[in-house]
Amino acid sequence: MTSAPPPAPRRRSGATARIVLGVAGGIAAYKACEVLRRLTEAGHSVRVIPTESALNFVGAATFEALSSQPVRTGVFEDIPEVAHVRLGQQAELVVVAPATADLLSRAARGRADDLLTATLLTARCPVLFVPAMHTEMWLHPATQDNVALLRSRGLTVMEPASGRLTGVDSGPGRLPEPAEIAELARLLLERPDALPHDLSGRRIVVSAGGTREPLDPVRFLGNRSSGLQGFALARVAAQRGAEVTLVAAHTAELAAPAGVRMVHASTAASLREAMLAEAAEAEVVVMAAAVADFRPAQQADHKIKKTAAGPPTITLETNPDILVELVGKRRDGQLIVGFAAETGDETGDVLHHGRAKLARKGCDLLVVNAVGEGRTFEQPDNAGWLLSADGTEVELPSGSKALLASRVWDAVARRSPV
Ligand code: C5P
C-alpha cells in the first residue's frame, strides 16, 4: 500500500524558521558563511549541509561554529536520527548557495547520493537555488534545461549576478550578494509562492531612490528615500523572469539586484531623461523614485559663502511631473505604476488622498503607503493599498518591501503582455 507524502511543515507563527542551507562545491562557497550569518542573525535556526566538495573550500568547523549545529555530508552518518529524511521534512525553507552546475543537475534528476540531495528530495517547503558558476557552464543548454525543469516544479532558481568571476573572467554566473539572498529567503518564508517565473520576457523599467537638486557644487536639496522599495521591485521582477532596467537615483548602500541592468540618475531632470528613454522600449513602467517637486532656480557655480548680509534667499522652481509625462506618452498597452506616500488630514484619510492621486496622475496602478511616525521611509517593511484605475483596491499587508513588490507583480502578471 502506498501512502501520501507527508505535508509540508506548517510555518510556525513568529519570525524564526528552521532553514537548511545547502552549500555546493564552488569557490563562492566562502560567501555561504555570510549568508549563514545573516540568516542566524535574523533569528533562524540554520542547519548547514555542504557537499563533500564544498568542504574543499570551507571547513566543517566554520559552518559548525557559525550555525551552532553539527555538519554532515553523507547519508551514513547520524543513522539513528535518519537525518537524510528528517532534515528535509522539518525544513521550512531550503537555500542552496552556491548551487553549482553539478548540484543543479543532480537536483533536477532527483539523485540522492549525498545528504544535501537526499534532503532536497524529502523537503516539501520552498527551495531557493542560488547558482554560481562560470558563464559557459551557466549558459550551457544542459544547465539551462536543468534550471527550467527545476522551475517547472515550482522551485526557485535565482538569476545569477553578472560581474567578476574566478580569475580574469567576467559575465553572468556570479553569486548574488548575500544581502539579496537573505532578502529573497525572507520573502519565501513570508509567502512561499512569491517567486513564480511568470514575467518571462516582459520588459520592465523601475525608478528608485531620491533625486538631488544642486544648490551649489557642495549642497543640494534631497530627500530621505532609501531606494529599498524600488530595488525590491526590480529584484523580484528579475527573479520572476522579467528583463529589468533599474533607473537608480540616490539610495542607501544597497546590493545591486542580480540580473538587472542599472542606469544611474541624480537630478529630477536626469531621471526624467533616463525614464523617457527607457520607457520607450518598456511594457511596464514603475515610478518608485522620490522625485523632488522643486529645484533651486539658480545653481551657483561656486560654494555660496557666509556673508555679513545674512543667509541667501533661495528661489525654487517646479520640476516636471515625470509620472504624468510618462502617462501622456504611454505606448499602446503599456502599463504604468505610480507610488504615493500619503498621510491623512482633515480633508480625508490616506485612501481618499490615494484615489484622488490615481485620478490626477492617470496611471493604471497606484501603490499607496501611509507615511509618518517612522513608517516606510528608510524602513525594511512596508504596507498599504494597491489601487487600480478600474476601481479595484487591494490591501497590501505589512511585510518586507519584497513582499509588497511581489503583490504588485501579481497584479501586473494578471494583465496579458503587450
Ligand atoms: O505627487 P507625488 O509626488 O505624491 O506623486 C508620487 C508619484 O509621482 C511617484 O510615483 C513619483 O515617482 C512620481 N513623481 C514624478 N515626478 C515628480 C514627482 C513625483 O514622477 N516630479
Residues whose N, C-alpha, C, O or C-beta is under 5 A from the ligand:
A	BS01	C5P	M287 A288 A289 A290 V291 A292 D293 N319 P320 D321 I322 L323 G338 F339 A340
